[in-house]
C-alpha cells in the first residue's frame, strides 16, 4: 500500500496511522512502534516506514495475553488467540476499577 493510495469507495487516504496495526490512542504518540517518528495528522497519508495494514496484521500474542490478565481481574471473557483488543479507543475502566476496589474492601 503506497502513500498515495485511496479508498475506492470514499476517496480517503488508505495509508494512514488510523489504518495501521501499530495505531493505539493509549500509546505514546498514539503508536506502539517505538522507533516511529511523530505524525501530526493521523488520518492523512504519511511516509512512515513502519506502516502495516490492520487487515494483514496478525494479533500480537503478548498484547492478547496481557489483555486477558487484565480482563480476568474484572471478570470479563478472555480474548481468543485470533482476536486482538480494539486499540482505536481509549480504555475507560473507572467503573470496573471502582467495583473491584469495593469488593476488595469487604
C-alpha positions as CSV (number, residue, x, y, z in Angstrom):
1,X,0.0,0.0,0.0
2,X,1.6,3.3,-1.1
3,X,1.3,6.7,0.4
4,X,-1.0,7.9,-2.4
5,X,-3.4,5.0,-2.4
6,X,-7.0,5.9,-1.7
7,X,-10.1,4.0,-0.7
8,X,-12.1,3.2,-3.9
9,X,-15.4,3.8,-2.0
10,X,-14.8,7.0,-0.1
11,X,-11.7,8.5,-1.7
12,X,-9.9,9.0,1.6
13,X,-6.2,8.2,2.0
14,X,-5.6,4.5,2.8
15,X,-2.1,4.5,4.2
16,X,-2.8,6.5,7.4
17,X,-2.0,5.9,11.0
18,X,-5.6,5.0,11.9
19,X,-5.4,2.1,9.5
20,X,-2.0,0.8,10.9
21,X,-1.7,-2.1,13.2
22,X,0.5,0.0,15.5
23,X,-2.0,2.8,16.0
24,X,-3.1,2.9,19.6
25,X,-4.6,6.0,21.3
26,X,-3.3,4.7,24.6
27,X,0.4,4.6,23.5
28,X,2.9,7.4,23.4
29,X,2.3,9.4,20.2
30,X,-0.6,7.1,19.5
31,X,1.8,4.5,18.1
32,X,3.0,1.2,19.6
33,X,6.1,1.2,17.3
34,X,8.7,2.8,19.5
35,X,11.1,3.9,16.7
36,X,8.5,5.7,14.5
37,X,8.5,9.4,14.1
38,X,5.7,11.6,15.3
39,X,2.9,12.1,12.8
40,X,0.6,15.0,13.5
41,X,-2.4,14.1,11.2
42,X,-3.3,10.5,11.9
43,X,-6.0,10.4,9.2
44,X,-3.8,11.7,6.3
45,X,-1.3,9.8,4.2
46,X,2.3,9.9,5.5
47,X,5.8,8.4,4.9
48,X,6.1,6.2,8.0
49,X,8.3,3.2,7.2
50,X,6.7,1.1,9.9
51,X,3.2,1.1,8.5
52,X,1.4,-2.3,8.5
53,X,-2.2,-2.5,7.4
54,X,-4.5,-3.7,10.2
55,X,-6.1,-6.1,7.7
56,X,-2.8,-8.1,7.1
57,X,-1.5,-7.9,10.7
58,X,-1.8,-10.9,13.0
59,X,-2.7,-10.2,16.6
60,X,0.2,-9.7,18.9
61,X,0.1,-12.7,21.4
62,X,1.8,-10.6,24.1
63,X,-0.9,-7.9,24.0
64,X,-3.6,-10.6,23.9
65,X,-2.2,-12.3,27.0
66,X,-1.8,-9.0,28.8
67,X,-5.4,-8.0,27.9
68,X,-6.7,-11.4,29.1
69,X,-4.9,-11.0,32.5
70,X,-6.5,-7.6,32.9
71,X,-9.9,-8.8,31.8
72,X,-9.7,-11.7,34.3
73,X,-9.3,-9.2,37.2
74,X,-12.7,-7.7,36.2
75,X,-14.4,-11.0,35.4
76,X,-14.6,-10.4,31.7
77,X,-14.4,-13.1,28.9
78,X,-10.8,-13.5,27.7
79,X,-10.0,-13.0,24.0
80,X,-9.1,-15.9,21.8
81,X,-5.6,-16.1,20.2
82,X,-7.1,-14.9,16.9
83,X,-8.7,-11.8,18.4
84,X,-7.0,-8.5,19.3
85,X,-8.3,-5.9,21.7
86,X,-9.6,-2.8,19.9
87,X,-6.8,-0.3,20.0
88,X,-8.5,2.6,18.5
89,X,-10.4,3.7,21.6
90,X,-9.0,4.9,24.9
91,X,-9.9,2.5,27.7
92,X,-12.2,3.7,30.4
93,X,-12.0,1.2,33.2
94,X,-13.0,3.6,36.0
95,X,-16.3,1.9,36.8
96,X,-14.7,-1.6,36.7
97,X,-11.9,-0.4,39.0
98,X,-14.3,1.2,41.5
99,X,-16.3,-2.0,41.6
100,X,-13.1,-4.1,42.0
101,X,-11.9,-1.9,44.9
102,X,-15.3,-2.0,46.5
103,X,-15.2,-5.8,46.5
104,X,-11.6,-5.9,47.9
105,X,-12.6,-3.7,50.9
106,X,-15.2,-6.2,52.0
